Amino acid sequence: MGLFQGFGVTLKQMFKPRLTTPYPDAKRPKPPRFHGRHVLNRYDDGMEKCIGCELCAGVCPARCIYVRGADNPPDAPVSPGERYGFVYEINYLRCIHCDMCVEACPTEAITETKLFEFSFTNREDAIYTKTELLVDDDGRARRQPWEFWMGDEDDHTSAWMRATAPSGAVGYEDRVVWSEELGFGYRDPERGQHTAADAEDHTTNDAEDAS
């Protein structure tokens, strides 16, 4: 009797809905705050968001980020600030995808996509340089031969970003908002977050109260 009961359990499982997906033909949707491969963002005018402050490298617990800033060329500035990220490297042999670099960045220059499939054939490929990390003209991550993209892993980068305003606007103080990224634009806030319009209303109300 026990033998037939065992086969009964097996037969029941055969007719239940499958939990797996036909990978690699299709991928399961990633959670909103899933941390994958990084990208360096740009503004809509093409200028880089990274100002070479090295805060991401300082906060990284794995010490996998190396940044060296340089003064912006007066005639052809790379970023809106006085400095820009002259050298930017991430060693994915050490990265733990904790997203602390994203939280520390004051200009939201670095965010993480949903891509996690890497297949390095040598150690040099695992060290991403600024050329590989910087988004292209369409705001998309630059695909590398050793990465397995399905096309939508960079539709939404890191789902949570700091409340710091890149321009230091008072209306953004103590408020978490989405900033505009090249190729993506503004996104709906998560629960407890505020939009850029809310921040502008907050500034207007403060000015009215002060008067």
N, C-alpha and C positions, 0 to 999 in steps of 0.2 A: 504493500500500500504506500509505503514511504517513497518508493521509486516513482510511482505515478504522480504523487504529490509534487515531487521535484520537477518532473516534466511539465506539470501544470503551471508552475511558476514561470518556467521558461516560455511556454506558449502564450501566457498572458503578456509577457514583456514584448513579444514579437508583434503584437497588435496594438501596442500603445504608441502615441505620437512620438516621433523621434526628437530628441533634444539636440542632436548634432546637426550641423549644416554641411552642405556638399563642398567643404573646403578642399582646394583653394578656388573653386569656381565662384563661391560666395562667402562672404564674411559676416559674422554676427555683428550687430550694431554695438559700438563701444559706448560705455557710460560717458555722460557729459564731462566728467572730470578725469577721464582716463589720460594718463601721461605717456606720451610717446616721443618721437623724434622732434627736436627743436627746429624752429625757424626764427630768423631775424627779420623783423617787419620793417616796412617803409611807409611813409606818408603817401597820400594820393599824388603829390607832385613829384614823387620818386626819391625824395630825400630820406636818408636812413634815420631810424629812430634811435639807434644806439649812439650815446654820447661819450662812450669810453670811460665811464665812471668807475668800472671794475667792481661794482657792488655785487654783481652776480658771482664773480670769481671769489670774492671775500666771504660770501655766505655759503658757498657750496660745501657740504660736508664731505664729499668724496674728492674734493680738489681736482675736479676733472675739467674745469673751465680756465682758460688762459686768455686774458684780455690785455692789450696794450693800447692806450689812447694816444692820440696825437692832436696837435692844434689844427683847426680847420683852415684850409687854404683860403685866403681872403677873396681871391678871384673866383674860385669854384668850390664853395663849401659843400661838404658831404652831408652834414647834418645841421639842424637849425641852431645848435648850441655852439659854444666856443671850441669844443673838442668833438672828436668822433672816434669810433672803434677802428683803429688802424689795423690791429691784429685781433682776431677772434677765433678761438679754437675750442672744441669740445671733444674730449676723449671718451668715446662710448664704451671702451673697455672698463671704465671706472664709473661712469654715470649710473646712478640709482634711480633716476627719474622721480625725484622727490618734489620737483616743481618749486623749490625754494628760490631758485634763480628768477623765476617768473614773478614771485611775490616781492623780491627785493628790487627789481628793476623800476626806477622812477619814471621811465618814459614808456613802459610796456613794449620795449623793443624786442624782447625774447618771449616767445610762447611755445607751447608744445602741441604737436599734431597728435593724431590717433595712430600713427604708424609705429609698429613695434617689430616688424619682421626685418631683421638684418641678417645678412649672410656674408660675412667678411672672409676674403681669401688671404688677406695679409693685414698686418697690424696698421699699416699706413691708412688703409681705407677706413679704419675705425676712428681716426682722428679727423673730424670734420673741420674744415677751415671756413673762413668768412664767405668765400666764393660759393661753397656748397650750402651754407646755412641761409644766405640772404635770399628772400623771395624774388621771383622773377617779375617781369613787367605786368603779369596778370594777377599778382598777389599769391601765386602758388609756390609750394615748395619745389625746389629743383630736384627732380627725380634722379637717383643714382642707379647705376646698373645692378648693384647688389641689394637694392630695396624692392620689396614686393608691394606695389601700389595697386589698389583697385579703383582709384580715382576720387574717392570721397574722404580719405583719411585726413585731409587738410581743409575740409569744408568748415570745420569748427576747431579752432585751436583751443588752448587751455580755457576751461569754462569759468575760471575764477581769476580775477586780476585785482591788483591793489587799488585802493581808493585814491592814490596819489594822482594829482593832476599834472600832466607834463608841463603845462604852461604856468602852473602855480596859481590858477584862478581861485579866488576865495570861495566861489560857489561850489567847488568840488571838495572843500575841506570836510573831512569826516564822512564822506559819501563814497559809496562804491558804484562805479559806472563803467559802462563799456566804452572803450576808446575806438576810434576809427582806424581800421587796418586796411592796407592796400588790398583790394580785391574782395573784401568782406563787408566793410561798412559797419553801421551800428547794429547791435543785436539786442533782443529782448533781455532784460535783466532777470536774474534768478530771484527766488524768494528773499525778501529783505533788502534787495538792492534797488538803486534808483537809476533813472535814466538821465541823460544829459539835459533833457528838458526840465526834469525835476530840479537839477542843480541850478539851472538858469532862473527858475521860479524862486528857488531858495535865495539866490543873490538879489533878485528884485525885491523880495519881501524884506530882506535884511536892510536894503537901502531905504525902503519906505519906513521901516521902523526907526532907522537912525535919523531920518528927517522929521 
